[in-house]
Amino acid sequence: MHAVGGVSGLLLQVAQGGSRSWILRATIGNKRRDVGLGGYPDVTLSQARDKAREAREKIVQGIDPVAERKAARDALIASNAKRMTFAEAARRKHTAIASEFRNARSRDNWLSSLERYAFPIIGELEVEAVELPHVLSVLEPIWKTKTETATRVRQRMESVFNWAIVGKYRESANPAVWKGNLAEVLPKPAKIAKVKHQRALDWHEVPAFMERLRQRGGMSAKALEFAILTAARSGEVRFATWAEFDLDARIWTVPEERTKNGKTHRVPLSDDALALLKAMPRFEGSEFVFTAPRGGALSDMSLSAITKKMNVDAVPHGFRSSFKDWARHRSNMPDEVSELALAHVNSDATRAAYARDELLPQRDRLMRQWAAFCVDGEPTKASVSNIGEARA
């Protein structure tokens, strides 16, 4: 240590390796402390003297410059630890809720929608810095043209900001909240969203279509025929595995992770549906009932391609509407029977029936009638006028 003068206690410290640094030796409180002022030559003698005077002035005021510097450094570290971009926060949120999704597709869609619409605009912004105008920049371009998608993006942004607030990465209010916030500057989704109905074949035309369909070869045609006979969704059929079927009990059990409502759905199999299954080949190494030519499940366009090739103005999902219309016109079954056949559990009646026995006996009779209609074109006369009589 070498005293350099100019300020009491200012020293030049020379290390064994030759490096030099400035030190202020002073009494702080009742303890002697060495206060570092920086290395030479980065800090000149003149600068060292200025720093030493500032440090001594603080000591006179009762401030410990060493403790003050440590507090500032700790605050900087803490601040840096809290800094997080919206994109990183979204990925962290997605990881946190990954186990809540019913299937991989839903899980991937959650993040991909943000990657497509939000990340290009606010992805690199700190999650703390995002404000209402930024959120509007994400939503306004798609709010009126892709309303359903925009609504989902808004909900997902809101959940990301909630995660950031709880995690202390954001202190200000959530800028993606609807009520009292975005609701004041964007039109209500219900006022602008147009319900897009899936194109459906008139139920009277289904038997003729089924006759033509059975004349076609290929796995996709068989999958579409099975989907129509069971009034099932395309994805439920395409990903159906042999393990889901009890052919002796004539029941297909669609697991909850593959249903839209997240509930296990049991489907009674008519004679025609059962015969179709028994005639299906089983491929080594494939668990799927309807295996694609190159292995694995059929693509989601494979069934649509069949209706296009047959020049039918309908999509596979539309046959569920055909089934529903047929049930209304040609079945005396209560409405909740056909609703449960479609896996619609969205009313008090259907929820109560689902909780009891899923109306399997009635649904079994309904699906047999539907299959018979699909074959011969003549609606059968339903003998059930109410649920109670059906159980008797």
C-alpha angles and dihedrals in degrees: 000000000000125000110228101184130220093096125039111255097013109142138177111225117205116197124211090255091055100255115138132209139172121250131185111206109201142148112252112189102323097328131087110232135185110222115201114226101180139276130293131272092019087061112042124213090257092051092046090055091050091050092047092052091049091050093049091049090055091049089053088052090053096256120135104220091198093053091043092053092048091050091051091049092049090049091052092050091048091048092050090049089056094049111105133156121234090246092055092045090051092052091047090050091048091052091049093056099034094111092055096068119099094221144001093260093058090045093052094044092056093062099031092059090057092044090053102042110017107031096062090058108030104008096104095040117101108259088234091056099054112109137178095276089056092051090049089052088060097044108035097069091057103025096097100028101041100022098160092048092045091051091053092047090052092050091049093048089051091053091049091053091047089053090049093049093050090046091052092243090117130035103178125081123284107271094198098059112124106207113074091357124049090014087070095056106030129057116250111269091230090059095056106025114103115211108236110210118204112246108257136190116241106259091236089063097051097091092053090047091050091051090055092043093055089056091062122087128217140075095270092058091051091049092051092048090051091047090054094047092051098034086229130153118263094244092050090055098041093053096038112132129202090244089067093063130084100188093182092054090038092230132132113199113202107200119236094248089064100045125090094230095045093242128118108256123206116202122198111223120226121214090261094049090047093049091050091053094047090052093052117107118237116225123213111246094017125101093187123103092212103041120190118239091254094041131266127062125329116263120254090249095053096085093041089054090061095057090045092052089049090052092237117151094222139088125225092254089055091070087072086064090047089054092048093050091048091050091052094050104035107027130072090202117124112263093249090065093063090038091057090045086059091046091246107151098168107116136062091251096050093043091052092047092047091052091052110044106319086248089268096163092051093043091049089056092045093051091049089053091048092050091049090051091049089054105041104017094232116115113231119232109252112225096197117090098172141005095255093056091049091059094047 
